[in-house]
Amino acid sequence: QVQLVQSGAEVKKTGASATVSCKASGDTFSGYYVHWVRQAPGQGLEWMGLINPSGVSTSDAQKFQGRVSMTRDTNTIYMELSDLRSDDTATYYCARGGEGYFDSWGQGTVVSVSS
Amino acid sequence: DIQMTQSPSSLSASVGDRVTITCRASQSISLYLNWYQQRPGKSPKLLIYAASSLQRGVPSRFSGSGSGTYFTLSINSLQPEDFATYYCQQSYNTPLTFGGGTKVEI
């Protein structure tokens, strides 16, 4: 059974960048899509983008276009969100699954943004 | 982008009740609909995929139905651990989008 272990909480200034990592334990990411989903405090879930098994990333959610990048190495996926704004304050989740679903989730990483 | 609308946004129920949550898509998404459960302070968990297929390990009291633009999630005989927020999510195309959530409270 895979466990996805994410990096720790981050506190950032507006305009900075944040990088969150997601490491697979007990299995690998090989053959799977990995998605990033965020949740603002008290709010719902918001999809940010995905990286496919070949390492190609897709993020066509307009809010994140040009600001999010995703990369993968052997067993870790990285998500960088740039030009941070206060409304980027949220819990960020990585999730492994297929092209359109998420069947294993990380524990979440809180990113707090303030001026 | 495909808009997903859930109703109700919250509901109160008792242990043993049957509850039904609805999810509507702004355009037809065939069977490309998934359901997740999120308990307070926890990561979401996949319950149902492809509108009606039960994810491995999920109790059979959960069931999903629907196609096109209208979908439902039903929980038979509500258990204490089922009090949580439920989200639908379309996987028809990107950007993948979620409903706003339904909070099931005691």
HADDOCK unambig.tbl for C-alpha pairs under 7 A between the chains (distance, minus, plus):
assign (segid A and resid 44 and name CA) (segid B and resid 100 and name CA) 5.69 0.50 0.50
assign (segid A and resid 44 and name CA) (segid B and resid 101 and name CA) 6.41 0.50 0.50
assign (segid A and resid 45 and name CA) (segid B and resid 98 and name CA) 6.41 0.50 0.50
assign (segid A and resid 46 and name CA) (segid B and resid 97 and name CA) 6.88 0.50 0.50
assign (segid A and resid 46 and name CA) (segid B and resid 98 and name CA) 6.75 0.50 0.50
assign (segid A and resid 47 and name CA) (segid B and resid 96 and name CA) 6.10 0.50 0.50
assign (segid A and resid 47 and name CA) (segid B and resid 97 and name CA) 6.42 0.50 0.50
assign (segid A and resid 60 and name CA) (segid B and resid 94 and name CA) 6.76 0.50 0.50
assign (segid A and resid 60 and name CA) (segid B and resid 95 and name CA) 5.69 0.50 0.50
assign (segid A and resid 61 and name CA) (segid B and resid 95 and name CA) 5.23 0.50 0.50
assign (segid A and resid 100 and name CA) (segid B and resid 91 and name CA) 4.57 0.50 0.50
assign (segid A and resid 101 and name CA) (segid B and resid 91 and name CA) 6.74 0.50 0.50
assign (segid A and resid 102 and name CA) (segid B and resid 46 and name CA) 6.75 0.50 0.50
assign (segid A and resid 103 and name CA) (segid B and resid 45 and name CA) 6.94 0.50 0.50
assign (segid A and resid 103 and name CA) (segid B and resid 46 and name CA) 5.50 0.50 0.50
assign (segid A and resid 105 and name CA) (segid B and resid 43 and name CA) 6.49 0.50 0.50
assign (segid A and resid 107 and name CA) (segid B and resid 43 and name CA) 5.98 0.50 0.50
assign (segid A and resid 108 and name CA) (segid B and resid 43 and name CA) 6.95 0.50 0.50
